[in-house]
Amino acid sequence: ADSIVFTVTGTAGGISYYTVTPAVYSALAGVNINVVVRAYDGNNNLVSSDNSTVVELIGSSANVVETPASQSLTAGVATFQVYDNTAESFTLTGWSQSDHAKQGVSGVVTISSNAATNLAVSSGSGVSVVAGTDQLLRSLVTDAYGNVVNNESIRYRVLSGGGNLGGLGVRTVSSGANGIAEATLTTGAVAGANLVAAVIVSSPADSIVFTVTGTAGGISY
């Protein structure tokens, strides 16, 4: 009838490994991603008593910027932010600064190009062709970080010279996976300069101008 009860509390052991968990696994170039690193013992218990171990976070790509690069655990947890200005994929490794064998690796994070902001002549400008013949115009579309932008609408417009773009004065095309948007100019029949403007439809402030000079052909009469 007389009994007693013993209470024994099991606590987490020393750090055995980490988990590294980004808030998202897909993001745009230049955008911060929150990352949580948690320390666990060999029995998968969070080492919540640890408030001193310094943890480092390392991206598998040199382009990844970690903030901060290292910090002490608070109740077994450390938080970071990372960003990458380059469209690419990477993983994140968290480890004890004093013992890299105690580590964890995130899943793959994929960075995509941000909004198209820059347009540049790739080829087709500053050239001469026989008047009335075709010249391929190629524009390169990139974001603010220099990443090529796919499937972006680019509008070409004939400014002068009497030429056309597939029979039209204005033509809108989409950039490819390489960021290149192409249009074919048929130069005017009269020899002289042909000017064609190109602009990002979603960002019309950024425009470029192609110059194609039509020259006289061989003697006809």
Long-range contacts (C-beta under 8 A, 24 or more apart in sequence): 11-49, 12-40, 12-41, 12-43, 12-45, 12-46, 12-47, 12-48, 12-49, 12-76, 13-41, 13-42, 13-43, 13-45, 13-47, 14-41, 14-47, 15-39, 15-40, 15-41, 15-47, 15-50, 15-53, 15-96, 15-102, 16-40, 16-41, 16-42, 16-102, 17-102, 17-103, 17-104, 18-55, 18-94, 18-95, 18-96, 18-102, 18-103, 18-104, 19-94, 19-104, 20-57, 20-92, 20-93, 20-94, 20-104, 20-105, 20-106, 21-106, 22-82, 22-92, 22-106, 22-107, 22-109, 24-109, 25-107, 25-108, 25-109, 25-110, 26-109, 26-110, 26-111, 26-112, 27-83, 27-109, 27-110, 27-111, 27-112, 28-111, 28-112, 28-113, 28-114, 29-84, 29-85, 29-86, 29-87, 29-111, 29-112, 29-113, 29-114, 29-143, 29-145, 29-147, 30-83, 30-84, 30-85, 30-114, 30-144, 30-145, 31-83, 31-114, 32-81, 32-82, 32-83, 33-81, 33-82, 33-83, 33-109, 34-79, 34-80, 34-81, 35-79, 35-80, 35-81, 35-82, 35-92, 35-106, 36-77, 36-78, 36-79, 36-80, 37-77, 37-78, 37-79, 37-80, 37-94, 37-104, 38-76, 38-77, 39-73, 39-76, 39-77, 40-76, 46-76, 46-77, 47-73, 47-76, 48-75, 48-76, 49-75, 49-76, 50-75, 50-76, 51-75, 53-96, 53-97, 53-98, 54-96, 54-97, 54-98, 55-94, 55-95, 55-96, 55-97, 56-94, 56-95, 56-96, 56-97, 57-82, 57-92, 57-93, 57-94, 58-92, 58-93, 58-94, 58-95, 59-84, 59-90, 59-91, 59-92, 59-93, 60-90, 60-91, 60-92, 60-93, 61-86, 61-88, 61-90, 63-88, 63-90, 64-90, 64-92, 66-92, 70-97, 84-109, 84-111, 85-145, 85-147, 86-111, 86-145, 86-147, 87-111, 87-112, 87-113, 87-147, 87-148, 113-142, 113-143, 113-145, 113-147, 113-148, 113-149, 113-150, 114-143, 114-144, 114-145, 114-147, 115-143, 115-144, 115-149, 115-202, 115-203, 116-141, 116-142, 116-143, 116-149, 116-152, 116-175, 116-200, 116-202, 116-203, 117-142, 117-143, 117-144, 117-200, 117-203, 117-206, 118-142, 118-143, 118-144, 118-146, 118-206, 119-154, 119-198, 119-199, 119-200, 119-206, 119-207, 119-208, 120-208, 121-208, 121-210, 122-180, 124-185, 124-210, 124-212, 125-209, 125-210, 125-211, 125-212, 126-211, 127-212, 127-213, 128-212, 128-213, 128-214, 128-215, 129-187, 129-212, 129-213, 129-214, 129-215, 130-187, 130-214, 130-215, 130-216, 130-217, 131-187, 131-188, 131-189, 131-190, 131-191, 131-192, 131-214, 131-215, 131-216, 131-217, 132-186, 132-187, 132-188, 132-189, 132-214, 132-217, 133-186, 133-187, 133-214, 134-184, 134-185, 134-186, 134-187, 135-184, 135-185, 135-187, 135-212, 136-182, 136-183, 136-184, 136-185, 137-182, 137-183, 137-184, 137-185, 137-196, 137-198, 137-210, 137-212, 138-180, 138-181, 138-182, 139-175, 139-180, 139-181, 139-182, 139-198, 139-208, 140-179, 140-180, 141-175, 141-179, 141-180, 141-181, 141-200, 142-179, 148-175, 148-177, 148-178, 148-179, 148-180, 149-175, 149-179, 150-175, 150-176, 150-177, 150-179, 151-175, 152-179, 152-181, 152-200, 152-201, 152-202, 153-200, 153-201, 153-202, 154-181, 154-183, 154-198, 154-199, 154-200, 154-201, 155-198, 155-199, 155-201, 156-183, 156-185, 156-196, 156-197, 156-198, 157-196, 157-197, 157-198, 157-199, 158-185, 158-194, 158-195, 158-196, 159-195, 159-196, 159-197, 159-209, 160-193, 160-194, 160-195, 161-187, 161-188, 161-192, 161-193, 161-194, 161-195, 161-212, 161-214, 162-187, 162-188, 162-189, 162-190, 162-194, 163-187, 163-188, 163-194, 163-196, 163-212, 163-214, 165-196, 172-201, 185-210, 185-212, 187-212, 187-214, 188-214, 189-214, 190-214, 191-215, 191-216
